[in-house]
């Protein structure tokens, strides 16, 4: 039955192997983390900061675009909600987080 399973023989003792360098062991993990940080995390943090600054700078009369695609002019601002005039005499309330960007003045007149 030795032709199905090969026999394992002990090797001659050759000197003790040197321990691997710890820095070289963790180097691929460190490189992977650095790439992950610069490709994914850093741009996402920058975008979140820009969004917070835009939310803080909202004021009455600003023209905005919501995440749902609605264009409107801000008529009232509360702590969590914003009142948008989307058409003459049509005012809706949306959460501040639903505003994706502010538009240049006069954009609503052009549409």
Backbone as CSV, one residue per row, in Angstrom:
resi,resn,N_x,N_y,N_z,CA_x,CA_y,CA_z,C_x,C_y,C_z
1,UNK,0.800,-1.196,0.000,0.000,0.000,0.000,0.843,1.260,0.000
2,UNK,2.142,1.164,-0.054,2.988,2.350,-0.053,2.917,3.121,-1.365
3,UNK,2.387,2.555,-2.394,2.327,3.290,-3.648,1.191,4.307,-3.656
4,UNK,0.208,4.224,-2.741,-0.844,5.228,-2.642,-0.429,6.413,-1.778
5,UNK,0.296,6.172,-0.722,0.724,7.219,0.195,2.233,7.155,0.291
6,UNK,2.868,8.275,0.013,4.324,8.273,0.080,4.767,8.383,1.534
7,UNK,5.835,7.765,1.853,6.356,7.797,3.214,7.090,9.100,3.468
8,UNK,6.972,9.608,4.678,7.653,10.836,5.049,8.835,10.467,5.928
9,UNK,10.006,10.866,5.526,11.221,10.572,6.273,11.719,11.840,6.937
10,UNK,12.312,11.719,8.063,12.831,12.867,8.801,14.026,13.450,8.071
11,UNK,14.112,14.752,8.087,15.234,15.446,7.466,16.368,15.538,8.475
12,UNK,17.531,15.673,7.968,18.679,15.854,8.847,18.597,17.243,9.475
13,UNK,18.948,17.365,10.722,18.857,18.656,11.409,19.904,19.582,10.838
14,UNK,19.429,20.668,10.263,20.295,21.629,9.641,20.481,22.829,10.531
15,UNK,20.744,23.630,10.932,20.791,24.686,11.933,19.414,25.309,12.155
16,UNK,19.331,25.967,13.222,18.062,26.604,13.569,17.789,27.762,12.605
17,UNK,16.576,27.855,12.147,16.209,28.927,11.207,16.138,30.255,11.950
18,UNK,16.613,31.298,11.322,16.587,32.632,11.929,15.141,33.133,11.945
19,UNK,14.711,33.814,13.010,13.334,34.332,13.047,13.153,35.420,11.986
20,UNK,12.008,35.459,11.332,11.789,36.472,10.288,11.730,37.870,10.903
21,UNK,12.129,38.843,10.133,12.107,40.229,10.586,10.649,40.665,10.770
22,UNK,10.311,41.222,11.915,8.936,41.601,12.221,8.437,42.698,11.287
23,UNK,9.298,43.647,10.957,8.892,44.730,10.069,8.537,44.193,8.692
24,UNK,9.329,43.266,8.183,9.031,42.703,6.873,7.765,41.852,6.902
25,UNK,7.440,41.323,8.042,6.223,40.526,8.160,4.979,41.412,8.049
26,UNK,5.017,42.584,8.683,3.861,43.473,8.680,3.887,44.504,7.555
27,UNK,4.923,44.555,6.752,5.026,45.545,5.683,3.882,45.454,4.679
28,UNK,3.492,44.284,4.182,2.356,44.251,3.239,1.063,44.761,3.867
29,UNK,0.845,44.465,5.139,-0.353,44.952,5.819,-0.319,46.471,5.950
30,UNK,0.835,47.031,6.269,0.963,48.489,6.379,0.760,49.174,5.033
31,UNK,1.299,48.594,3.991,1.117,49.164,2.645,-0.353,49.118,2.246
32,UNK,-1.013,48.012,2.532,-2.431,47.876,2.211,-3.261,48.909,2.971
33,UNK,-2.951,49.126,4.242,-3.672,50.132,5.016,-3.428,51.533,4.456
34,UNK,-2.203,51.848,4.062,-1.898,53.171,3.509,-2.661,53.404,2.209
35,UNK,-2.708,52.408,1.355,-3.457,52.535,0.094,-4.945,52.707,0.391
36,UNK,-5.470,51.928,1.304,-6.872,52.029,1.698,-7.190,53.427,2.225
37,UNK,-6.294,53.990,3.035,-6.515,55.314,3.602,-6.556,56.382,2.510
38,UNK,-5.579,56.385,1.609,-5.489,57.448,0.614,-6.491,57.296,-0.525
39,UNK,-6.935,56.086,-0.806,-7.879,55.881,-1.908,-9.330,55.995,-1.432
40,UNK,-9.644,55.502,-0.243,-11.039,55.462,0.202,-11.365,56.429,1.340
41,UNK,-10.631,56.352,2.419,-11.015,57.075,3.629,-10.812,58.586,3.521
42,UNK,-9.692,59.011,3.025,-9.375,60.443,2.978,-10.343,61.221,2.083
43,UNK,-10.638,60.767,0.857,-11.618,61.508,0.044,-13.017,61.525,0.670
44,UNK,-13.405,60.442,1.334,-14.717,60.402,1.966,-14.789,61.392,3.130
45,UNK,-13.736,61.504,3.917,-13.714,62.468,5.026,-13.749,63.898,4.493
46,UNK,-13.047,64.157,3.383,-13.034,65.498,2.797,-14.437,65.869,2.295
47,UNK,-15.124,64.917,1.660,-16.476,65.176,1.154,-17.448,65.420,2.310
48,UNK,-17.315,64.670,3.399,-18.181,64.865,4.568,-17.948,66.249,5.179
49,UNK,-16.711,66.695,5.203,-16.397,68.028,5.742,-17.013,69.117,4.859
50,UNK,-16.910,68.964,3.545,-17.513,69.930,2.630,-19.034,69.978,2.805
51,UNK,-19.663,68.812,3.032,-21.107,68.748,3.237,-21.500,69.475,4.529
52,UNK,-20.727,69.288,5.610,-21.015,69.969,6.873,-20.891,71.486,6.726
53,UNK,-19.869,71.933,5.999,-19.676,73.378,5.784,-20.836,73.945,4.976
54,UNK,-21.283,73.212,3.949,-22.401,73.665,3.128,-23.684,73.747,3.953
55,UNK,-23.919,72.758,4.827,-25.120,72.768,5.681,-25.104,73.970,6.635
56,UNK,-23.946,74.291,7.169,-23.843,75.410,8.096,-24.034,76.747,7.384
57,UNK,-23.727,76.797,6.100,-23.796,78.057,5.360,-25.150,78.286,4.682
58,UNK,-26.097,77.368,4.830,-27.411,77.561,4.209,-28.097,78.787,4.804
59,UNK,-28.734,79.558,3.923,-29.458,80.733,4.401,-30.730,80.904,3.571
60,UNK,-31.593,81.727,4.066,-32.864,81.995,3.398,-32.589,82.638,2.038
61,UNK,-33.252,82.125,1.011,-33.075,82.654,-0.335,-32.107,81.851,-1.179
62,UNK,-31.370,80.914,-0.590,-30.456,80.061,-1.365,-31.250,79.109,-2.252
63,UNK,-30.724,78.853,-3.419,-31.331,77.883,-4.333,-30.566,76.575,-4.184
64,UNK,-31.308,75.484,-3.971,-30.677,74.205,-3.654,-31.255,73.081,-4.503
65,UNK,-30.515,71.992,-4.515,-30.927,70.749,-5.168,-30.984,69.676,-4.092
66,UNK,-32.086,68.926,-4.029,-32.208,67.865,-3.036,-31.715,66.546,-3.624
67,UNK,-31.551,65.548,-2.753,-31.136,64.223,-3.206,-32.170,63.597,-4.127
68,UNK,-33.433,63.979,-3.983,-34.502,63.445,-4.830,-34.605,64.148,-6.168
69,UNK,-33.825,65.191,-6.381,-33.826,65.889,-7.666,-34.714,67.121,-7.704
70,UNK,-35.252,67.549,-6.585,-36.092,68.740,-6.541,-35.230,69.993,-6.469
71,UNK,-35.591,70.977,-7.260,-34.948,72.287,-7.196,-35.865,73.209,-6.423
72,UNK,-35.303,74.025,-5.552,-36.142,74.938,-4.795,-35.341,76.039,-4.152
73,UNK,-36.084,77.029,-3.656,-35.481,78.166,-2.964,-35.850,78.050,-1.489
74,UNK,-34.892,78.245,-0.617,-35.128,78.131,0.814,-35.940,79.332,1.295
75,UNK,-37.076,79.019,1.953,-37.902,80.097,2.507,-37.822,80.151,4.025
76,UNK,-37.496,79.036,4.666,-37.401,79.007,6.122,-36.430,77.905,6.525
77,UNK,-35.645,78.179,7.564,-34.674,77.195,8.040,-34.932,76.935,9.519
78,UNK,-35.066,75.649,9.859,-35.154,75.234,11.260,-33.899,74.427,11.572
79,UNK,-33.863,73.837,12.751,-32.664,73.098,13.145,-32.464,71.842,12.304
80,UNK,-33.540,71.104,12.052,-33.443,69.853,11.302,-34.092,69.920,9.927
81,UNK,-35.018,70.868,9.702,-35.785,70.916,8.471,-35.603,72.243,7.752
82,UNK,-35.866,72.217,6.449,-35.785,73.404,5.609,-37.071,73.457,4.789
83,UNK,-37.656,74.644,4.676,-38.830,74.830,3.833,-38.357,75.309,2.464
84,UNK,-38.744,74.569,1.434,-38.351,74.907,0.061,-39.566,75.329,-0.743
85,UNK,-39.418,76.407,-1.495,-40.457,76.801,-2.442,-40.061,76.214,-3.791
86,UNK,-40.819,75.209,-4.239,-40.482,74.516,-5.479,-41.236,75.080,-6.666
87,UNK,-42.321,75.809,-6.423,-43.111,76.496,-7.447,-43.777,77.674,-6.744
88,UNK,-44.337,78.611,-7.495,-45.013,79.724,-6.831,-46.122,79.226,-5.895
89,UNK,-46.060,79.635,-4.647,-47.018,79.273,-3.602,-47.039,77.779,-3.275
90,UNK,-45.993,77.042,-3.597,-45.877,75.625,-3.237,-44.622,75.475,-2.381
91,UNK,-44.824,75.219,-1.086,-43.713,75.106,-0.146,-43.735,73.705,0.451
92,UNK,-42.584,73.049,0.444,-42.466,71.718,1.045,-41.378,71.767,2.109
93,UNK,-41.471,70.844,3.061,-40.447,70.729,4.088,-39.609,69.496,3.798
94,UNK,-38.292,69.653,3.862,-37.364,68.535,3.693,-36.329,68.598,4.814
95,UNK,-35.731,67.470,5.083,-34.656,67.456,6.069,-33.426,68.143,5.483
96,UNK,-32.636,68.732,6.349,-31.414,69.390,5.892,-30.468,68.400,5.203
97,UNK,-30.433,67.160,5.705,-29.543,66.157,5.134,-29.942,65.784,3.707
98,UNK,-31.165,66.109,3.292,-31.621,65.782,1.945,-31.101,66.769,0.908
99,UNK,-30.503,67.853,1.344,-29.973,68.840,0.398,-28.593,68.388,-0.042
100,UNK,-28.440,68.220,-1.346,-27.167,67.709,-1.848,-26.219,68.824,-2.272
101,UNK,-26.739,69.934,-2.774,-25.845,71.020,-3.177,-26.601,72.333,-3.300
102,UNK,-25.858,73.426,-3.193,-26.438,74.742,-3.439,-26.146,75.106,-4.886
103,UNK,-27.052,75.850,-5.454,-26.938,76.245,-6.852,-26.590,77.731,-6.942
104,UNK,-25.986,78.142,-8.050,-25.718,79.573,-8.231,-27.022,80.378,-8.286
105,UNK,-26.955,81.600,-7.815,-28.156,82.476,-7.819,-28.668,82.639,-9.252
106,UNK,-29.983,82.589,-9.411,-30.600,82.754,-10.723,-30.797,81.459,-11.486
107,UNK,-30.415,80.338,-10.920,-30.566,79.052,-11.618,-32.040,78.716,-11.820
108,UNK,-32.875,78.996,-10.837,-34.296,78.655,-10.940,-35.010,79.500,-11.975
109,UNK,-34.567,80.732,-12.202,-35.180,81.571,-13.232,-34.903,81.030,-14.619
110,UNK,-33.748,80.382,-14.801,-33.359,79.861,-16.120,-34.128,78.597,-16.473
111,UNK,-34.679,77.887,-15.460,-35.377,76.631,-15.756,-36.851,76.823,-15.886
